[in-house]
Each structure stands twice: as structure tokens, then as C-alpha cells.
């Protein structure tokens, strides 16, 4: 029976689905609660973002360790080699390059955190 006060909207929902016909357009939800798929999709997005952040953090931490090792090599060269030894400058340039790489990698991580 077609009662005006009826709250059975199944016929209306099927009509909307046939009209919209696009799976990207969500079917109206007359219950007021987001669909379970909404929660699954949002959780998946959060997990993907967290995985990306974890990967970027690892890259940043790994490069930081490389830069600190290069710094240690430079400090050792300064403290153990005679002044003017070309190995000191080589170690210094290596440290500067590794520190720059770390700066670039960590900037990407920070930007990702802020987005």
C-alpha cells in the first residue's frame, strides 16, 4: 500500500540508484549515519597516509644517520690529520652533501605531516 506517512523508502532508494546509475555517486542514506563503506574508506585513507608518513620518517632518520656518520668522519679527520691535509676537505664536503640530502628528505617529511 502506498501510505503518504510511510517511512519505507526502499522503492525511492532503488529509483534513485537507477537514475544516478553511477557507483561514484553515493546512494542517499536516509538513516543519518554514514555507511559502513564510508568508515572503511576513511580508515583505508588514514592507513595509507600513515604508511606514507612512516616511510618518509624512516628515510629521514636513515639519512640523518648517514649525515651524522659523515660528520663524525669529518671531526675525526680534523682531530687526527695534519692541518691542510686534503682528506679533511673531502670529509667536510661529504658531510655538507649528506647534511643537505637529510635536509631535503626531512623537508618532504615535514610537508607531508602538515598536509
Backbone torsions as a table, in degrees:
resi	resn	phi	psi	omega
1	UNK	NA	151.1	-175.7
2	UNK	-106.3	82.0	-179.9
3	UNK	-88.3	130.6	-177.9
4	UNK	-62.2	-32.3	-177.9
5	UNK	-90.3	7.8	-178.0
6	UNK	-67.3	143.4	176.6
7	UNK	-104.3	10.3	176.9
8	UNK	-82.1	106.5	-176.2
9	UNK	-105.8	14.8	-176.4
10	UNK	-61.2	-38.9	178.5
11	UNK	-65.0	-41.9	179.5
12	UNK	-65.1	-42.6	179.7
13	UNK	-61.3	-43.7	179.8
14	UNK	-66.5	-35.4	176.2
15	UNK	-64.9	-42.0	179.3
16	UNK	-62.8	-41.5	179.4
17	UNK	-62.9	-42.6	-179.5
18	UNK	-69.1	-32.9	178.4
19	UNK	-73.1	-48.3	-178.3
20	UNK	-68.7	-48.3	174.2
21	UNK	56.3	14.8	-177.9
22	UNK	-124.3	123.0	-177.3
23	UNK	-68.3	-16.4	178.4
24	UNK	-78.3	-20.2	177.5
25	UNK	-93.6	115.3	-176.6
26	UNK	-67.1	144.6	175.5
27	UNK	-68.3	138.4	179.6
28	UNK	-55.5	143.4	-179.1
29	UNK	-114.8	105.3	-175.1
30	UNK	-85.1	-4.2	179.9
31	UNK	-85.0	-13.6	178.5
32	UNK	88.1	-10.5	-180.0
33	UNK	-101.7	141.5	174.4
34	UNK	-61.7	149.7	-179.1
35	UNK	-69.3	157.1	175.9
36	UNK	-57.3	-33.9	178.2
37	UNK	-62.5	-34.7	178.4
38	UNK	-59.0	-48.0	-179.3
39	UNK	-64.6	-40.8	179.0
40	UNK	-62.4	-44.2	-179.2
41	UNK	-65.7	-42.2	179.5
42	UNK	-65.6	-41.3	178.0
43	UNK	-63.3	-41.2	178.5
44	UNK	-62.2	-42.6	178.5
45	UNK	-61.3	-43.3	179.2
46	UNK	-64.2	-42.0	178.7
47	UNK	-64.0	-41.4	178.6
48	UNK	-63.6	-42.7	178.8
49	UNK	-63.6	-44.2	180.0
50	UNK	-63.6	-40.1	177.6
51	UNK	-62.1	-41.1	178.5
52	UNK	-64.5	-43.2	179.1
53	UNK	-64.0	-41.2	178.7
54	UNK	-61.4	-41.8	179.5
55	UNK	-64.3	-44.9	179.1
56	UNK	-65.3	-38.7	178.5
57	UNK	-64.0	-42.5	178.5
58	UNK	-61.9	-44.6	178.2
59	UNK	-59.7	-43.3	179.4
60	UNK	-63.3	-46.9	179.7
61	UNK	-63.7	-41.4	179.0
62	UNK	-62.7	-44.6	-179.5
63	UNK	-69.0	-33.8	176.2
64	UNK	-60.9	-43.4	179.1
65	UNK	-61.9	-40.5	178.0
66	UNK	-63.7	-43.6	-179.9
67	UNK	-64.4	-40.3	179.9
68	UNK	-68.9	-34.5	175.6
69	UNK	-65.3	-40.6	177.8
70	UNK	-66.0	-37.0	176.9
71	UNK	-63.5	-44.0	178.9
72	UNK	-61.4	-41.9	177.7
73	UNK	-61.8	-41.8	178.9
74	UNK	-63.5	-47.5	-179.6
75	UNK	-62.1	-39.0	177.5
76	UNK	-63.7	-42.6	178.5
77	UNK	-61.6	-44.6	179.6
78	UNK	-61.7	-40.1	-174.9
79	UNK	-83.6	-17.5	-174.9
80	UNK	-117.2	-23.1	-178.3
81	UNK	-95.4	154.0	178.1
82	UNK	-67.8	147.1	179.2
83	UNK	-53.3	138.9	178.6
84	UNK	88.0	-5.9	177.9
85	UNK	-63.2	129.0	-177.8
86	UNK	-62.2	-21.4	178.3
87	UNK	-65.2	-27.7	177.9
88	UNK	-65.0	-47.8	179.9
89	UNK	-65.1	-38.6	177.6
90	UNK	-61.7	-45.6	178.9
91	UNK	-64.4	-38.3	178.7
92	UNK	-63.3	-46.4	-179.3
93	UNK	-64.7	-36.9	177.1
94	UNK	-63.9	-45.1	178.6
95	UNK	-60.5	-45.8	179.9
96	UNK	-59.9	-43.9	-179.3
97	UNK	-64.9	-44.4	-179.2
98	UNK	-68.2	-36.1	177.1
99	UNK	-65.7	-37.8	177.9
100	UNK	-66.0	-42.1	176.5
101	UNK	-60.1	-44.0	179.0
102	UNK	-61.9	-42.2	179.4
103	UNK	-59.4	-43.1	179.2
104	UNK	-65.7	-45.4	-178.9
105	UNK	-65.3	-42.7	-178.6
106	UNK	-69.2	-30.5	176.6
107	UNK	-63.8	-40.7	178.0
108	UNK	-62.8	-42.0	179.0
109	UNK	-62.8	-46.9	-179.2
110	UNK	-62.9	-42.6	177.6
111	UNK	-60.8	-41.6	179.2
112	UNK	-65.2	-36.9	177.3
113	UNK	-63.6	-36.3	-175.1
114	UNK	-84.0	-10.9	-178.0
115	UNK	-92.1	NA	NA
